[in-house]
Amino acid sequence: MPLNNQHVNIADIKLGIESIAASYAGHTIVYPNTREIVSAAFTDTSTLDASGGTRYLRITGEIGATYSLTGYGAGNYILSSSPYDQPIVIDSNGSSPCFSGSNRTITTTLTPTNSTTIQGGAANISGSFTQDGGSGIISFTPSITKTITNITRVTTTVNGTLKWAPGAEFTVSFTAPADATRVDYYMAEAFGSGTTFSYSGTQTVSSAGGSTSFTATITSGTPDYVNANIYIYETSCYSANDQTTTDLYP
């Protein structure tokens, strides 16, 4: 605790005519009332992994100096040793395993508090470094050849509109590229509004690529048209655009 004359810090203590350099209460220095911080800098400013980690802000100055940190490591502190490596914990830059996809700047600013000052008179000291953003989610559109063909024609007329009817059969075929990096597998299904289908044959192609053909039969519903959707099931950190054949009217 500092020495005061009423509410004013004591500027000087003398023993006779000699100035006293420091005064202690037990092991605690109480004079001089001011403390000085000399420097504050990160010990490692290389790019931090997207998953996060701990970096250290090395602070040098007089023991007992007080300061606040804003940004990462925010809080109020007292310098207990010098130099002191203040741990600064940085969280992940987005969610694992893909993270945000954008690098960001990690900044911590030290500002002296109470009667502490910074050597040279600066108002504060800032340190910063870059944290990697990881890959993020990467979108892509594979080149897929796809067709749907009517092989058994069954139709009905509803309110004057010709529609497909149960029993109508369609052949769906598609060819997909090999892409083990981004794709788990491809799968196709027939579609008609308010319609269900039964299937015969293989509807999937593996990430090794290839072709397949299968039969889709309307079991219920009377759609205006049918088509086939090819769904791409991606690996982590990728997002594919699913694809659709042209619409097939009766």
C-alpha positions in Angstrom: 0.0 0.0 0.0 1.5 3.4 -1.0 2.4 6.2 1.4 0.2 9.3 1.2 0.0 12.7 2.7 -3.7 12.8 3.2 -4.9 11.9 -0.4 -1.7 12.9 -2.2 1.1 10.5 -2.9 4.3 11.3 -1.1 6.8 12.5 -3.6 10.0 12.2 -1.5 11.1 10.7 1.9 14.3 12.0 3.6 16.3 10.8 6.5 17.9 14.1 7.6 19.0 15.6 4.3 19.4 12.3 2.5 16.6 11.0 0.2 15.4 7.5 1.0 15.2 5.3 -2.2 12.6 2.9 -0.9 10.5 2.1 2.1 8.9 -1.3 3.0 6.1 -2.5 5.3 7.3 -6.0 5.9 8.1 -7.4 2.5 5.8 -5.0 0.6 7.3 -1.9 -0.9 5.3 1.2 0.0 7.6 3.9 -1.4 8.1 5.1 -4.1 4.5 5.1 -4.9 4.9 4.9 -8.7 6.0 1.8 -10.6 7.2 1.6 -14.2 6.5 -1.0 -16.8 9.4 -1.2 -19.3 8.1 -3.5 -22.0 5.5 -6.0 -23.0 5.7 -8.3 -26.0 4.7 -11.8 -27.1 7.5 -14.3 -26.9 6.2 -16.0 -30.1 4.5 -14.1 -32.9 4.5 -16.9 -35.5 1.1 -17.9 -36.9 -0.9 -19.8 -34.4 -2.8 -23.0 -35.4 -6.5 -22.7 -36.0 -7.2 -25.0 -33.1 -5.9 -22.3 -30.6 -3.4 -22.6 -27.8 -1.5 -20.5 -25.2 1.0 -17.7 -26.0 3.0 -15.7 -23.5 3.1 -11.9 -23.1 6.5 -11.2 -21.5 6.2 -8.2 -19.2 9.2 -6.4 -17.7 9.2 -3.7 -15.1 9.1 -2.9 -11.4 7.7 -5.4 -9.1 4.3 -4.3 -7.8 3.4 -2.4 -11.1 -0.3 -2.7 -11.9 -1.8 -3.1 -15.3 -4.9 -4.2 -17.2 -5.1 -6.3 -20.3 -7.7 -5.9 -23.0 -8.4 -8.1 -25.9 -7.2 -11.6 -25.2 -6.2 -12.3 -21.6 -8.4 -9.5 -20.4 -8.2 -8.7 -16.7 -6.4 -6.7 -14.0 -3.0 -7.8 -12.8 0.0 -7.0 -10.5 3.5 -7.6 -11.7 4.9 -10.2 -9.3 8.2 -10.8 -10.9 10.2 -9.4 -13.8 10.3 -10.5 -16.5 7.0 -12.3 -16.2 5.5 -14.4 -18.9 1.7 -13.7 -18.7 -0.2 -16.7 -20.2 -2.7 -15.7 -22.9 -5.2 -18.4 -23.9 -6.5 -18.2 -27.5 -9.6 -20.3 -28.4 -10.1 -22.1 -31.7 -10.8 -20.0 -34.8 -14.1 -21.6 -35.6 -15.2 -25.2 -35.1 -13.0 -28.2 -35.7 -12.1 -29.8 -38.1 -12.7 -27.2 -40.7 -12.6 -24.0 -38.6 -13.6 -20.6 -40.0 -11.6 -20.5 -43.2 -10.3 -16.9 -42.4 -7.2 -15.9 -40.6 -7.6 -13.4 -37.7 -5.4 -11.1 -35.7 -4.9 -11.8 -32.0 -4.3 -8.6 -30.1 -3.6 -7.9 -26.4 -3.2 -4.4 -25.1 -1.5 -3.6 -21.8 -2.5 -0.3 -20.0 -0.9 0.8 -16.8 -3.3 1.3 -13.9 -3.2 3.3 -10.6 0.2 5.0 -10.2 2.0 2.7 -12.7 3.4 4.2 -15.8 5.1 3.0 -19.0 8.7 3.8 -19.6 8.9 6.6 -22.1 5.4 7.8 -21.3 3.3 5.7 -23.7 -0.4 5.2 -22.8 -0.3 1.5 -23.5 1.5 -1.3 -25.3 -0.1 -3.7 -27.8 1.2 -7.0 -29.1 -0.4 -9.1 -31.9 0.1 -12.1 -34.1 -2.0 -14.0 -36.7 -4.1 -17.1 -36.0 -4.7 -19.4 -39.0 -8.3 -19.9 -40.1 -8.1 -23.5 -41.3 -9.7 -24.6 -44.5 -13.3 -23.6 -43.7 -16.1 -25.2 -45.7 -15.1 -25.5 -49.4 -17.9 -25.6 -51.9 -17.6 -27.5 -55.2 -19.7 -28.8 -58.1 -18.7 -32.2 -59.5 -19.2 -32.9 -63.2 -22.0 -35.5 -63.3 -23.8 -36.9 -66.4 -27.4 -37.7 -65.5 -30.6 -38.8 -67.4 -34.1 -40.0 -66.6 -36.1 -41.9 -69.3 -39.6 -43.3 -69.2 -39.7 -47.0 -70.0 -43.3 -47.8 -69.0 -45.9 -45.2 -69.7 -48.8 -45.0 -67.3 -50.8 -41.7 -67.2 -54.0 -40.2 -65.9 -55.9 -37.0 -66.5 -56.8 -34.9 -63.5 -59.0 -31.8 -64.1 -58.0 -31.8 -67.7 -54.2 -32.1 -67.0 -52.2 -35.1 -68.1 -50.2 -36.6 -65.2 -48.0 -39.6 -64.5 -49.8 -42.4 -62.6 -48.8 -45.4 -60.4 -47.1 -48.1 -62.5 -45.1 -45.6 -64.6 -41.5 -46.8 -64.7 -38.4 -44.7 -65.3 -34.7 -45.5 -65.9 -32.3 -43.2 -64.0 -28.7 -43.3 -65.1 -25.7 -41.2 -63.9 -22.0 -41.1 -64.2 -19.9 -39.4 -61.5 -16.2 -38.7 -61.3 -13.6 -40.2 -58.9 -13.1 -37.8 -56.0 -12.0 -39.6 -52.8 -10.8 -36.4 -51.3 -14.1 -34.6 -51.3 -16.7 -37.3 -51.7 -17.9 -40.2 -49.6 -20.4 -41.4 -52.3 -23.1 -40.3 -54.7 -26.8 -41.4 -54.6 -29.7 -40.8 -56.9 -33.5 -40.8 -56.3 -36.5 -40.1 -58.4 -38.7 -37.2 -57.5 -42.3 -36.2 -58.2 -44.4 -33.8 -56.1 -46.5 -35.9 -53.6 -45.2 -39.1 -55.1 -43.5 -42.2 -53.8 -41.3 -44.6 -55.8 -40.0 -48.2 -55.5 -36.5 -48.9 -56.8 -34.8 -51.8 -58.5 -31.0 -51.7 -59.1 -28.1 -49.8 -57.6 -28.7 -46.1 -56.8 -25.2 -45.3 -55.6 -21.7 -44.7 -57.0 -18.7 -44.7 -54.7 -16.0 -42.0 -54.4 -13.9 -44.1 -56.8 -16.3 -42.9 -59.5 -18.3 -44.8 -62.1 -21.8 -45.3 -63.6 -25.0 -46.8 -62.4 -28.5 -47.3 -63.8 -31.7 -48.3 -61.9 -35.5 -48.4 -62.3 -37.9 -46.1 -60.4 -41.6 -47.0 -60.4 -44.4 -44.8 -59.2 -46.2 -46.5 -56.3 -48.5 -43.6 -55.3 -49.2 -40.1 -56.5 -50.0 -38.4 -59.8 -47.2 -35.9 -60.4 -47.2 -33.4 -63.3 -43.6 -34.4 -64.0 -40.8 -36.5 -62.6 -37.0 -36.0 -62.4 -34.0 -37.4 -60.6 -31.9 -35.8 -57.9 -28.2 -36.8 -57.5 -27.0 -36.2 -54.0 -23.4 -35.8 -53.2 -22.3 -37.0 -49.7 -19.2 -35.1 -48.9 -16.2 -35.6 -46.7 -15.4 -33.2 -43.9 -14.9 -29.5 -44.8 -16.5 -29.8 -48.2 -20.0 -28.9 -49.4 -21.2 -30.1 -52.8 -24.0 -28.7 -55.0 -26.5 -31.5 -55.5 -27.7 -32.0 -59.1 -31.0 -32.6 -60.8 -32.0 -34.0 -64.2 -34.4 -32.2 -66.6 -38.1 -32.6 -65.8 -39.9 -35.4 -67.6 -43.5 -34.7 -68.5 -46.0 -37.3 -69.7 
